[in-house]
Amino acid sequence: MARKKFLRGDWRFYSKLGKGRKKKQRYRRATGRHSKIRKRRKGYPVLVSIGFKKIGKIKKLQKIKIISNIKELGSLKKNEKIILAHIGKKKKIELVKSAKESGIKILNFNAEKFLKKIEKEKKNKEEKGKKQIAGKTEENKNREKIKEEKK
């Protein structure tokens, strides 16, 4: 099926909208109050909508699978492409690591960037924990000193 040519509403009546000048023919959505194109009346030019997108040869050849758990990832082969969907943070980390090991590419986000961000978060969490422990020991020492002074 040939791709539809979408043209502006009244382009055929005005030179400035592309009558006789292909370069000037640009699509603009019909927004008029009584516009027949906007109302999608029969016999009028087509309004752009979902479903008219051209699917390239590349997308047809690629078999993309949507993965939502670890079991589904196990059945895939090397160099396949996947999309992660409806997964929490914990499971996403596991899936990304196993996909990286098996050579599977994830399309809907950058796996390396995600893993780096999580490692950074872990380090920050550990540092905060160490600081809190150190702070508590100092507080305990101060309390002991105060108790001894009171006696």
N, C-alpha and C positions, 0 to 999 in steps of 0.2 A: 504494500500500500504506500502510495506517495505521501510525503509529508504535506500537510495543509499549509497554505500561505495565509497568515493572519494579517489583515490590513485594517487600517483605521476606518472608522465609521463612514464618513462622507468623502473619502479620498478622491473619488472619481469626479467630484464637482469642482475641486479647487486645485490650481496649479501648485500652490505652496504645500499642499499635502501629498503631492506625488503624481498628479495627473500628467502623464508623459515624461515623468522624471523618476525612475526607479529608485534613485539614491535617496529621494525625499520620503519614500514610502516607509513610514515607521508605525509600529502598532501602538495604539493607546487604548486603554480600556474604555468602553462606552459607559458614561456616568449620567447621561441626561435623564430628565424626569420622564419623558415619553419615548425614550429610545427603544426602538424595536430590536436592536441588536442586544441591548442589555436584557431585554425581556425574552431573548432567544426565539424570536418569531421565525416561522418557516419562510424561506425565501430570502432571508437577510444573511449577511456575512456571519461566520461563526465566531463566538466569543471564546477566548482562550480559557481552558479549564483543565482540571486534572484528567489524565488519560490520553492527552495528545503528545506526551513526551516521546521523543525519538530514542529508541533503545539502540545503542551503538553495538557494533560487532563484538567489542571487548566484553561488554556486559552479558551478551548472549553466551559467549564462550565460558566465562567464569561461572562456576557453580558456587554460589555463596550460601552458607548454611547459618541459621540462627541457633545459637547455643544458649541454653539456660541452666545447665548443670554439668558436673564433671563426667558423668557417664557418657553423655553425648560427645564430649571431646575425645574420649577414648576410641571411638569408632572412626575417627578421621585419619587421613593419611598425611604424609609430609607435603608441604607447599600448598595446602588447601587454604581457602580464605573463609573467615567466620565473622559473625557479628554477635557480640555479647548482649543479651537482653534479660531484663528482670532479675538481676543478681545483686545481692548485697555486697558490702565491701570485703568481708572475710572471704567469701567464696570467689569473688572476683580476683583477689590476690592469688589464690591457689590456681585458678584457671589460667591466669596470665603467665604464671611461672611454668606450668605444665605445657602451655602452648608454645612458649619460648624454647623450651627444651626439645619439643617434637618438631619445631620448624614450621608451625602454623601461624599464618598472618592474621592479625585482628584488624578489621577495617574501621570500626566506629570509634576508636581512640588510640592514642599513642602509648604502647605498652611500656617502653623504656622510661618515658617521662613519668608514667604512673608509678612504676616500681621505685624510681628515684625519690619521688615525693613521699611515698610510704616509708622508705628507709630514713629519710630526713625526719619525718614525724616520730618514728620510733626512737631515734637518737635524742630528739628534743624531750620526749617523754622520760627517757632514762635519766637525762641530765636533771630534769625537774625533780625526779624521784630522789636522786642523790643529794640534791640541795636541801630537800625537805628533811631527809634523814639527818644530814649534817646539822641543820637548823634545830631539829628536835634534841639532838645530843647536847648542843650548846645550851638550850633552854633547860634541860634536865640538870646540867652542871650549875647553872645560875640558881635554880630552885634549891639545890643541895646547899649551896653557899648561904643562901638566905635563911634556910632552916638552921644551919650551924650558927649563924650570927644571932638568931633569935634565942637559941639555947644559952 
